[in-house]
Amino acid sequence: MGSFFGILQRPMIGWNPSLLHCSNKNSSCSGFDNKVNELGVLYFKSMQPKSVHSQRSLLSDSLSQSQDGNEHPPERLSILAGGVVALGKFDALHIGHRELAIQAAKIGAPFLLSFIGMAEVLGWESRAPIVAKCDRKRVLSSWAPYCGQMIPREFQIEFSKVRNFTPRHFVKKLSKDLGVHGVVAGTL
């Protein structure tokens, strides 16, 4: 059985051209079968990874769980397997972020995946998150009623390790290395 990846776009008009170069929801992206569901999420099929744990990878080496503030070794990251990641900065945990988590939860177990070290790599001024680390669990717990009684969990990935990936390569790495079954992202 295959897994699905999708990009959430409201209003849904198809792939963002900068992502997979597929311009509308009825066309095919480089051999992937596309489908838009009633939620406005566009999916493309991919092969199920053979093993999430078969080898340590660039992604798993740079990923950490942020919810409890502790770093976890890659073998603990199997919790992402089968889940759906929402991509974003998630510094404020606002209603738009909650909507991404809701859409992810409609497809599978929701995870919030953000990038650490992005400001330093891009030369931006580093800023503290708007929602303090000590409040994040409380805020995410309040989202459970909207997310099928699932509390979204946060994970972070080192931006410097993936900054040169194409969007397609990044999604394939999420699937192959971490066993992720879906990706949800908003548009600007």
C-alpha positions as CSV (number, residue, x, y, z in Angstrom):
1,M,0.0,0.0,0.0
2,G,1.4,3.4,-0.9
3,S,1.6,6.5,1.2
4,F,0.5,10.0,0.4
5,F,2.0,13.4,0.6
6,G,0.1,16.6,0.2
7,I,0.5,20.3,0.3
8,L,-2.4,22.3,1.8
9,Q,-3.3,25.4,-0.1
10,R,-6.3,27.5,0.6
11,P,-7.9,28.2,-1.7
12,M,-6.8,25.0,-3.4
13,I,-5.7,25.6,-7.0
14,G,-3.0,23.0,-7.3
15,W,0.6,22.8,-6.5
16,N,2.6,25.9,-5.8
17,P,4.8,26.1,-8.9
18,S,7.8,26.6,-6.8
19,L,7.3,23.3,-5.1
20,L,6.9,20.5,-7.6
21,H,6.3,22.4,-10.8
22,C,2.8,21.0,-11.3
23,S,0.5,23.8,-12.3
24,N,-3.0,22.4,-11.8
25,K,-4.9,19.7,-9.9
26,N,-5.7,17.7,-12.9
27,S,-2.2,17.2,-14.3
28,S,0.5,14.8,-13.4
29,C,3.8,15.7,-11.6
30,S,6.7,13.7,-13.0
31,G,5.0,10.4,-12.8
32,F,3.2,10.9,-9.5
33,D,-0.6,10.3,-9.4
34,N,-2.3,13.3,-8.1
35,K,-5.6,13.6,-6.3
36,V,-7.4,16.4,-4.5
37,N,-9.6,15.4,-1.6
38,E,-12.6,17.3,-0.2
39,L,-10.4,19.1,2.3
40,G,-8.5,20.8,-0.5
41,V,-5.3,18.8,0.1
42,L,-3.4,17.7,-3.0
43,Y,-1.7,14.3,-2.7
44,F,0.8,12.4,-4.7
45,K,1.5,8.7,-4.3
46,S,4.9,7.5,-3.3
47,M,6.3,4.1,-2.4
48,Q,6.2,3.0,1.3
49,P,9.7,3.1,2.8
50,K,11.1,-0.4,3.2
51,S,12.5,0.4,6.7
52,V,12.5,3.5,8.7
53,H,15.4,2.2,10.8
54,S,17.6,0.6,8.1
55,Q,20.2,3.4,8.3
56,R,20.9,6.6,10.0
57,S,20.4,9.4,7.6
58,L,21.1,13.1,7.1
59,L,17.5,13.9,8.2
60,S,17.4,11.7,11.2
61,D,20.8,12.9,12.3
62,S,19.6,16.5,12.3
63,L,16.1,16.0,13.8
64,S,15.2,16.5,17.4
65,Q,12.0,16.4,19.5
66,S,11.4,19.8,20.9
67,Q,8.2,19.3,22.9
68,D,10.0,18.2,26.1
69,G,13.2,20.2,25.3
70,N,15.4,17.1,25.2
71,E,17.4,15.7,22.2
72,H,16.5,12.2,21.3
73,P,18.6,9.7,19.3
74,P,17.3,8.9,15.8
75,E,16.0,5.4,16.9
76,R,13.4,7.3,19.0
77,L,12.1,9.1,15.9
78,S,10.2,6.1,14.7
79,I,7.2,7.9,16.3
80,L,7.1,10.0,13.1
81,A,6.6,6.9,11.0
82,G,3.1,6.9,9.5
83,G,2.4,10.4,10.7
84,V,1.7,13.6,8.8
85,V,4.0,16.6,9.2
86,A,2.9,20.2,9.0
87,L,5.8,22.4,7.9
88,G,6.2,25.9,9.4
89,K,8.0,28.1,11.8
90,F,5.5,27.6,14.6
91,D,7.0,30.3,16.8
92,A,3.6,31.8,17.6
93,L,1.3,28.8,17.5
94,H,-1.5,30.9,16.1
95,I,-4.8,29.9,14.5
96,G,-3.2,29.4,11.1
97,H,-0.7,27.0,12.6
98,R,-3.6,25.2,14.3
99,E,-5.3,24.9,10.9
100,L,-2.3,23.1,9.5
101,A,-2.4,20.7,12.5
102,I,-6.1,20.1,11.9
103,Q,-5.5,19.3,8.3
104,A,-2.6,17.0,9.2
105,A,-4.8,15.2,11.8
106,K,-7.5,14.5,9.2
107,I,-4.9,12.4,7.3
108,G,-2.9,10.9,10.2
109,A,-1.1,11.6,13.5
110,P,-0.1,15.3,13.4
111,F,3.4,16.5,13.8
112,L,4.7,20.1,13.6
113,L,8.1,20.2,11.9
114,S,10.1,23.4,12.0
115,F,13.6,24.4,11.2
116,I,16.2,25.4,13.7
117,G,19.2,27.6,12.9
118,M,17.5,29.2,9.9
119,A,18.2,32.8,11.0
120,E,21.9,32.1,11.5
121,V,22.2,30.4,8.2
122,L,20.4,33.1,6.3
123,G,22.0,36.0,8.2
124,W,18.8,37.1,9.9
125,E,18.5,38.4,13.4
126,S,17.6,35.6,15.7
127,R,14.4,36.0,17.7
128,A,12.9,34.1,20.6
129,P,9.7,32.2,19.9
130,I,6.5,34.2,20.6
131,V,5.0,31.3,22.6
132,A,7.5,30.4,25.4
133,K,8.8,26.9,25.6
134,C,7.1,26.3,28.9
135,D,3.6,27.2,27.4
136,R,3.9,25.2,24.2
137,K,2.6,21.9,25.6
138,R,-0.4,23.7,27.1
139,V,-1.3,25.4,23.8
140,L,-0.8,22.2,21.7
141,S,-3.0,20.3,24.2
142,S,-5.8,22.8,23.7
143,W,-5.7,21.9,20.0
144,A,-6.6,18.3,20.6
145,P,-10.4,18.8,20.3
146,Y,-9.8,20.2,16.8
147,C,-7.4,17.5,15.9
148,G,-9.4,14.3,16.5
149,Q,-8.3,14.3,20.2
150,M,-4.7,14.0,19.1
151,I,-2.2,16.5,20.5
152,P,0.2,17.6,17.8
153,R,3.9,16.9,18.7
154,E,6.7,19.2,17.7
155,F,10.0,18.2,16.0
156,Q,12.7,20.4,14.7
157,I,15.3,19.8,11.9
158,E,18.5,21.7,11.4
159,F,18.0,24.0,8.5
160,S,21.7,23.9,7.5
161,K,21.4,20.2,6.8
162,V,18.5,20.5,4.4
163,R,18.8,24.1,3.0
164,N,20.1,22.9,-0.4
165,F,17.4,20.2,-0.9
166,T,14.8,20.7,-3.6
167,P,11.3,20.5,-2.2
168,R,10.9,17.1,-4.0
169,H,14.1,15.7,-2.5
170,F,13.1,17.0,1.0
171,V,9.7,15.2,0.8
172,K,11.3,12.0,-0.4
173,K,13.8,12.1,2.5
174,L,11.0,12.6,5.0
175,S,9.3,9.5,3.5
176,K,12.3,7.3,3.1
177,D,14.4,8.2,6.2
178,L,11.7,9.0,8.7
179,G,8.7,7.0,7.5
180,V,6.5,10.1,7.2
181,H,3.3,9.4,5.2
182,G,2.2,13.0,4.5
183,V,3.2,16.6,4.4
184,V,0.9,19.6,4.9
185,A,2.0,23.2,4.3
186,G,0.4,26.5,3.9
187,T,1.0,29.2,1.3
188,L,2.1,32.8,1.9
